[in-house]
Amino acid sequence: MKSTSSPWFMVQTQKFSMRIDKRIPLVLGLILLISFIILVLHVGVGEYNISPVDVLNTLLGREVGDKNYHFVVMELRLPRAIVAWLVGAALGASGAIVQGLTRNPLASPDLTGVTAGASAAAVLLIIFMPEVPKEWLPLAAFAGGILVAIILYMFAWRSGSASAGDSPIRLILVGIGLSSVLGAFVSFALTFGDLWYVQSAMMWLSGSVYASDWGDIQSILPWILICLPLAFLTARDLNALNLGEDVAQGLGLQITIRRGFLLLLSVALAAVTVTVAGIIGFVGLIAPHLSRRLVGSLHEGLIPASAFVGGFVVIFSDLLGRTIMAPTEIPAGIITSIVGVPFFLYLLWKREQV
């Protein structure tokens, strides 16, 4: 058998990567097109229905029959749709990084407790420190997510080995335990906090992009514009780590530093979504799995595909939540959980059958 660190292996991997790359732009373009169609429908649906043609004309700045269309589209609905897509993109990319980092197809930011840590830190600010400016929420969520990630790293990886990759159930169990502890803290805050701020936190924790505005876009877009390109640039590191520690070290990869940097990226992407949408679960689990079927397992294609698929999942979930029980709205986080829980159980059952 040829060594995985041999020139032959590297050449074959490069050839395989080139074959995959040829279909990636087509797949990404198709996902974006479908997402844009969903966005147009999303913006047009509501108590004040607007036809897709009028939505497009309004987006393009053309004259439309009703002058109210501009306000409804540009101020009320378009920011919400964009926030939904950006949140999904960040969660999808974060999920792809976490799964690649741990070599664990069951891993995701919410299942590992990272989003629970981010939400606990944000709830702390919302309820007990309401005087803190809203602009500090992303940093607080990031700090909470990082703290949980460090604890997870310490417990899920045994000293000197990648046990999280070798024993996937350990990662899930540690994540569930951390999520339970943080959930208890959030419950304590909701029980003893001021009623006004508790109501605000409860609406936020449901996992909703309701009432999102352009300010929300401005608060999360810089994080995403920085972290997503960095995630793409680290794709080769994830490919190497997936081949095993020995191969990665043979390729000259500084495993500890790379792992830490990738962990920071995944936490940053997941944490920033918590600040504007609360906890929208299972997107980081679903998006990478769907993307592997579309572009393969190499992370040069998997990370952007996971981001695009994640964006589609959340914006479509928000559209469903707005329409299936109209005029009552169901938060997008509830829709993704309804789909995500059976999907997770299926993956767990499938893994046990192997």
Phi, psi and omega in degrees: 000140181280141180293144179287351177259007183279158176303324179303314181296318181296321178295315180297320178296319179296318178297318179298318179298321180294322179294320180293319185300330183296331181262349183298310180302322180295315180296315180296319178297320179294317179297318179296320179298314179296320179297321179293322177298315178297322178298316179298316178295319180301315182290330184276341186270140177158188178299331177250086186289139178230133182291153179303324179296316179291326176298313180298316179298320179294317179297327181273358178080019181273165179290138176231164186294325184250123181291343179287342183302320184299315180295314182297316184286306190281331185256328186260315191255321182297315178302320179298316181295319180294317178300318179301316182292317181296319178299314179297321179297316179295317180293320179297314179294319178298318178298319179297320179293314181298316180294322177290321181294322183263353187052042186227108181291351179266355184278147172198162184302323182281324180286337179268000176089359182295314179292330176295319177295318179296317181292322178298319178294319180293320178298322177304317179289316184296318187269313188261344178227060184294343180285346179290132181301149181300332182296342180276348182303313179302320180293320178296316179297320178298317179297317178297318178295320179296318180300315179295319180298321178295315178298317179299317180299318182292322184272323187276334176255121174289155182301119175085007179213161180264062185295335178295328177280326182279335180230083186300327183296327179302315181299315181295316182296317178297317179298318178297319179297314179296319179298322180295317179296314180292326176297323177295321177297316179297319178298319177299315180297320180291331182283320188253000180279169176297136187302321182298313182284331176296318178299319178296317180293321181297315178298321181289322183290341182293347180082063186226147174257018180302138177065021175294146181227183182295333176297323177296321178297317180295332182281329183257337184299317179301319178300315183291320181294334177274314189285322182296312175299322177297321178297319179295321181291338179266010183301320181294327176297318178295320177301316180294317180297328179290343178276352181112156183296321182297315179295317181298318178293323178296332178274003177086017182277130174277095193299312184299315181294316182295318178300315180298318180293317178296322177297318178299317180298313182295321179293317180299316180295319181287320185293322183293331178291328181297327185291335182247343186227001184070209183264110173250101191276158169073355177295318178292345176270315187287312188302313179297324180293316177296322183292325178299326178289338183267321187234359182091187189259353178290133191285345174300326177261329185293319183294308178295324179295319178296322177296314182292318178294319178299318176299316178298316183300315184287317181292325177290321177296320178293322176297316177298317181298331180278340190247327190290335177230033181304141006277357176289135180255137175258126180303145181302327180297328178289319179297314181295327178289322178300321178278322188288324182297309176299324179296317178296317179296322177296316179297320179294317178295317180298322180292324180290337180279342183285000000 
